[in-house]
Amino acid sequence: MRRKLISLVVLIVITLTATLSGCDSDKTLTTVRLNEVVHSIFYAPQYVAIEKGFFEEEGLKIELTTGWGADKSMTALVSNNADIAFMGPEASIYVVNEGKEDYVINFAQLTQRAGNFLIGRTDEEFKWENVKGKTIIGGRPGGMPEMVLEYILKSNNITPFEDVNILTNIDFTATAGSFMGGTADYTAEFEPAASKIENEQKGHVVASLGIDSGLVPYTSYMAEKSYIKANKDIIQKFTNAIYKSQLWVDEHTEEEIAEVIKPQFKDTDMELLVQIVKRYKDQDTWRKDPYFEKTGLNLLQNILDSAGELSERVEYDKIVTTEFAEEAIKNIE
């Protein structure tokens, strides 16, 4: 009886020690409030960093929220409801041009191509001139998906709304359903809508807007100038974790990536998840390091200018810092 009692006491002590140790470990982590523009497989490396514990390795605990729109993510950032925001860097350009003194600076880039695809009704041998005289379901006026589409059309000597009709009044969540219901000749869709349309044999991906628009800094991590200045150590650790995930994604298969990020997309079938990751990986969607290049910002501002959404060009050094990316690249292999 006495031996059983001693064993029970020892077991309780071990359990309490492990629990308290876990609590102490959690207390050593610095919480970072990260607001992402949407929750999408398009951002796979971010979820790899979360699920593989790369942030924890750097001493950070990520509190992830989703803005469901760049305007909402930027509002969260500038109202101190987020420390770091993840969205299109065009938002940081708008903030500077609006005259905000504590403006937003991009410190790490994740995606380097647009993530949407043009879907047609047939598996045609596609050239952009094919859309002349046709109708495309586009995006919200002034939004990056729509601006990228219009930029590609203009680059191929096609005048939007004259040579081709573009529908911009269909809600983002309804575009795929509208196309499958018979609306328009083409639709520009993100994943998983693009693959679902193909899998249901309602259309075919005929072009990648990410490839045809070039290397665009489609999404990046940003924070207010004051936050970066006061929290350089946190920004560095955050960038280190993102770089680790970029290296991991580059070195692993779509099946391995899908398996790691599955907890973030529990309602997505594994086969579909692998299909989507493969499509993005094959087109070199994700940067292999967090360095935000000047040529990318130039192209982004060209796209904004072409769409009539740029009031004034912003200097690269004003809204981009490569300090943290350079340090991560130097120290992490």
C-alpha angles and dihedrals in degrees: 000000000000091000091052090050092051091049090051092050091049091050091051092049092050092049093048092047092051091047094048090045089054091050092049090049091051091049091057091061119093112227116231118191106219121187116195121199093229135348104249142152083232085080096051097142090060091056091045088057089052098043096041091051096241091141091051090050086060093048096256133127112203119217100195124200130168123228098192091214138036091245091056094044091050090048089053090051099047093041091056094248090119134033096204130020129202116207144103112317090228085082090063089052091054091050093053093046090051087062101247108167096207092049128177125266127201112226106168134025124211111172124040101184137048110264102218133093136208112241124198133187095247135037090251131168092255132216121165090241086069090078094063110119091010135104126248126192101227135174141268113309108259093017120122096246091055094042092051091049092051091046091054091048092051090047087058093049093256117134112219115236091011107056091024133023115234122194110214100164099077116101115250092242092052103047097091093047091048091052093048088048091059104269117141133345096260139018132197108225140176123214137307088029094058094055093041091055090051094045091052088049092237095125147342134245103245101169142012115230087199093061097039095049094050131227103338124171090237097170134012142164117257142173137180116280092243093052093051091049092050097040108038092141092056093046090050093050091047091051091047090056092049091049091051089053093048090053091047093050091048091052099045136069127254089252092055093046092048091050092053096048096040093100087062091054104036094157094053117094112243093234091053091045091055090047092054095045089050092052091052094042093048092056093049093245097162127063115238090222134022095248112132107213125214092229089060093055090048091054092046091053090047088056092048091046092049089053092049092243099114116088093178135358114249125219115251094229091054099060102021130064121184094182095104096041091051091051092048092049091049096050106033124068 
